């Protein structure tokens, strides 16, 4: 199996490792061929079933858009309000499991075998982690979420925190600091340990079974200890098909939010129409760039694009930091870490709370979104993380990104909140956050 793995572009384990022996040959169910200048190598029947189902789903949404909007508009809140306890409990378990592995003896296990070395240096690796793990979400919610939680009359108060404004918009000075603290803590909760733990668990399982056990880089491989060789049959086909659907809905959410934000910015700056037509054009353009990046390969495409994305993001970050007041923002970053550490346990509690708007409308939605993204993001993180120890992997995938996300939210969210406080009647943030 190790030789087969090496032949499929995944390096064989190096050094002592425990290969899983199986009669399955990677690619034995695949259909290979060419379409014009492009070749294809697709899995049968996963590709056919998921592809036809996706086409049917899109056809339904185009043929009956209002009915589809009504149905999914009902489905999402129904799921997040009914299973909020499940989403919160699952995310908590992921975080505890990751922290346990970091300090446990298993943290010294090296992905790829005892003698494996990392395929990528830290700069390129971190760039790809952030590009895959967060991306447009930080841009979209960096201002919106802290401002929303800050307690304006249209906000959902996390844990029932005090509002800094009356119903008619007057500022309550005595409530400002508490509302600011909770806004940053509640936002950081959604972008720090919990989402990255979801990604890390899936990525670690895929990396371990691929690089150390010699199995394919596929979601089904993580279920081999439970299902055995049945993962190569219909049980495995079902697992991979569900993973495809989860990725589809996660991608649709991210592209939709990103296109809306880009369209709103172009409308504000350049006067372009803010409508579905422009957003569809933006999605097509983004998809084309992603396709070019993928066709150029991991090193020549995805890695380069991720590094460019990282540089541009940090340039924007530091521009906002220094124009909004570096001293004030850095102070808020320190306060944000303290607030997050203080409130992460109460915010993680799945029961005994009354802040349904925040817990169900925001947290449960976020955890469902991260979980839906996890097969895609986890597979990518696993692909670029060979050669790292489990401890190094989890520290770099869990702890460091969490600190960066808290810093990002302190900069953008702090600047937004400062604008609201300084200009409570004319704040552009308050006027444009729905």
N, C-alpha and C positions, 0 to 999 in steps of 0.2 A: 504493500500500500504506500510506503514511503516513496518508492520509485515512481509510482503512478502520480503521486502528488507533485513530485518535482517536474514531471513531464507536463503538468497542467499549469505551470507558471508559479506554483507555490513551492518555495524551497523545502526540501526534505529536512526533518529535524537534525540538528547538529549536536553530537554528544549523547550522553545517556538520556533516554526517554522511554516512555511506555507506549509503544504503538498499539493501536487497536487493530487486531487482525479481522479482516472481513473479505468476503468473496466479491464485494462490489467493486467495479472498476469505474473511476471517475469519468463521466461523460458517456457511459454505456447506453443511456436512454436518450442521448441528444440527437437532434436532427441538424445536419450540417449541409450547407449549400451556399449559393451566391445569388445576389439580386443586383444585376448591373455590375458596377465597380465594387460593390460592397459584399463581403462575405457574412454569413451568419452561422451561429452555433447556438441553438436554442434547446431548452429542456422540454422533452415530451413526457407527460402531458401538462406540466405546470404552466408553461408559456401559453399553450393553446387555451387552456381553461381560463386562466387569469386574463389573457388578452381579449378573448371573446366576451368575458364578463365585463371588462372595462369598457369595451365598445358598446355593449348593451346599456351600461350605466350612463355613458355620455349621451347615447341616442335618446334615452328616456329623459334626461335633463334638458336636452335641446328640443325635444318634441313637446314636452309638457313642463315648461320652466316654472310656472306658478305652482303647479301641483307638487313638483319636486322641491321647490322652496318651502312650501307649507309643510311637507312631510319632514324634511331635514330640519326645518325650523322647530318642529315639535320634537323630533327625535333627540337632538343634542341636549336640550335642557331636561328632557325626561330621563336620559341616561345619567347625566351628571348629578341630578337631584336624587335619583334612586340608588346609585352606586357610588356616591361620594365617599362613603365609609371604606369601600373597597379600594378606590384609587389612593386615598390618603394612607391607608394601612400598607398597601403594597409599596408605595414610595418610601415609607418609613423603614420597611424591612430591607429595601435595597440599600439605603444609607447605612444602616447598622451592619449589614453584611459586608459592605465595602470597607468600612472602618475596622471591622474585625479582621479582615484579610490583611490590611496594611500592617497590623501589629502582630499577626500570627506567624508561625513558622512557614506557612505556605507562601508568605510574601516573598520568599527568596527564590521561588520557582521562576525559571527564565522561559519566556515565551519563545519557542523555537528550539529548545534544547539547551543543555548546560553550556555549550560552546557557541551559541548563537550570538551575533553582534547586531546592534540596531541598523536598520536599513536607512534611517534618516536622522540627521542631526536635530538638536532641539529647536532651532528657529523654524525649519521647514515642518517639523512634526507639530509644533504648537499652532502654526498657521493653518495647517490642514484640520487640526482638531476644532479650532474655533469656526472655521469656514463651514465645516460639516455640522457642528453641534448647535450653533446658535444662528449666525448669519443675520438675516433680515429681522429676526425677532427682536434683537437688541435695538435696532434702529427704530422699529415700529413702536415698541413698548417702553423705550428708555425715557421718553417724556410723558407719554400717555398714562402709564400705570401709576407712577408716584403722584402725578397731579390728580388722578382720579381718586386715589386712596386718601389724598390729603384732607378730604373731608368737606369739599365744596358741596353745595346743596344737592348735587346729582351724584354723589359718590357712594360707594359701598364701604362702610366702616369695618375694617378688619378687627375682630374681637371686640366690636362695639366701641372703638375709640372715640374720643370727643371730636366734635366738629369745630373748625376754626372760623366758620362763617354761620351767620344766621340764615334763615330761609330767604330773606330779601337781599342777601349778599354782603351784609355788613361784617367786618372783621372782628372777631373776638380775640383780642391780643393774648389773653391768659391761656388760650387753648392752642396757640400756634406751635409751640415747641413739642408738646406731646403729640399733636397731629403729624408734625413733620417726622418725628422719630418713628412713629408707627408706619407712616407711608413708606419710608425707606426700608424698614424691617420687612414689611409685608411684600414689597417688591423684590427685595433680595431673596426672600424665601422661595419665590417662584423661579429664580435664575441661578441659584447657588447649588448647594449640595444635592438636593433631591433630583432635579432633572439630570445632572451629570452622573448621579449614581445609577439612574435608569439606563443611560447610555453605557456606562462602564460595565454593568453586570452582563448585558448582552454582548458587548465587545469582548469582554474577558472570556466568556464561554466560547464564542466563535474562535478567538485566537488560540485558546488552549486546545480545543479539539482539532483545529486545523494544523497548527504548527507543532504541537507536541504529541498528538494522537494520530496524525496522518489522515484525517477525514477531510471531505470537501469543505470549502468555505461557504457553508449554507446553514440556514437556521435549523434544518432538520438534524444536522450533526450534533447539536447540543442536546438532543433528545435520545441519543444512542444509548446512554446508560439506563434509560427507562424502557425504551422500546426495542433495543437491540437491532438486529438486521431488518426489523420491520420498518425502520425509517427509510429504507430504500424502496418501499412499496407505497401503497395508497395513504398510509399514515403520514409518511414523509411528504408526499405530494400535497396532502391537505395542509400540513404545517407551512410549507413554502408558499402555497397559494394564499393562505391567510396573511402571511408576511407581505406578499405583494399588495394585497388590498389595504393593509395597514399603512404601507408606504404611500400608496396612492392617495389616501385621504389626508395623511400628514403633509404630503407634498402640495396637495390642492389648498390646504389651509395656509401654508407658508407662502406659496405663490400668490394666492389671493390677497393676503395681507400686504405682501411686498408691492404688488401692483397697485393696490389702493393708495399706499403711502407715496410711491413714486409719482402716481398720477396727481395726487393732491399737491405735492411739492411743485410739480411742473405747472399745475394750474395756478398756484399762488405766485410763482416767480415769472412764468412766461405767458400766462393767460390761456393755456391750452384747456380744452373742454375736459371736465372731470366726469367721465362716463365709462360705460362698460366697453365700448369700442376701443378707446385708448388703452384701457387696462388689458384687453385681449392682445393688442399689438405689443404691449410691454411684455406680457407673458411669452409670446412667440419669440421676441428678441432675446429674453433671458434664457429660454429653452435652447435657442440656436447657439448662444455663447457656451452654455453647458455642454451641448453636443460637440462643439468644436474642441472644448477642453478635454472631453472624454476620448475623442478620436485621436488626440495628440498623445494620449497615454498618461500614466500617473505622474511620471517625472517631468515630462515636457508640457503637460497641460494642467492637470488638477493642482499639482504642487505650485507651479508658477502662478496660476490664477489665485490660489489661496494666499500666497505671499503678497501679491499685489493688493488683494482685498484687505489683508492684515495691515499693511502700511497705510492704505487710505483710511481705514477705520481709526487707527491710532492718530493720524494727522488730524482728523475731525475731532477726536476725543480731546487732544491737547489744545486745539483751537478753542473749543467750548470751555475747557478748563481755565484757560488764561483770560479769555474775554469775559467770562462770567465771574471771575474773582477766584484765583487759585487758593488763597489762604482760606476763604470761607468754604470752598468746595472740599479741600483736603481735610478741614475740620469735620465736615459732614461725613466724609469717608470714614474717619475714625469713629464718629458717633454711629454711623451706619453699621459698622462691624459689631460694635457693642450692642446696638439695638437688635441686630439679627441674632446674635448669640443669646440674648436675653429672651427673645420672643419665638425662637425656632421651635421649641417644644410646645408651647401653647398653640401656635399656628399649625402644628402637625397633628394635633389631637383630632381624631375622626368623630368623636362623640361628645355630647354635653356642651354644645356651642349653639349660639343663637344668631351668629353672623352668616345666615344662609346665602346672602348675596355674594359675599366674598368666598366662602368655603365651596359652594356649589357652582356659582357662576364663573368664578375665576380659578380656584385651585383645582377642582375636579376636572375642569376643562383643560387646564395646563397639563395635568398628569396624563390625561387621556391623549393629548397631543404628543407629549414626549414619548409615551409608550408606542403610539402609532409610528413615530419616526424611528424608534429604536432598532428595528431590523435593518433599515438602510444605514443610519448613522453608525450603529454598532458594527456592521459589516465593514464599513469604510475605516473606522478607527482600528478594528482588528487588522485590516490589511496593511496599515501603515505603522503598526506597533510591534512588529516582530523584533526580537532581540532585547526587549525590556523585561526586567523582573516584574512579578506581579505587584510588588510594593511600589516600585518606580512607576509602573503603569497607572495604578490607582491614585497615587499621589499627584501625578501630572494630569490625569484625566478628571480627578475629583476636586482636589484641594486648590490647585493653582487656578483653574478656570473659575472656580467659585469666587476667589478673591478678585479676579479681574472683572467678573460680572458685577460684584458689589461696588467696585470702583466705578465702573461704567454707569451704573444706576445713580451713584452719588453725584457724578458729574452732570449727567443730563437731567436726572430727576431733581437734584439740588438746584440747578439753574432754573428749571421750570417752577419749582416751588418758590424760589426767591422772587421770580417775576410776578407770581400771583400775589405774594405778600406786599411787594413794593407798589404794585398797581392793581389793587383789588377791583377797581371799577373798570379799568381799560386793559387788563391783562390779555395779551394775544394768546397765551396758553389757555387761560380760562375760556376764552371765546371759541377756541378751535378744538378743545378736547370735548368730544360728544358725551 
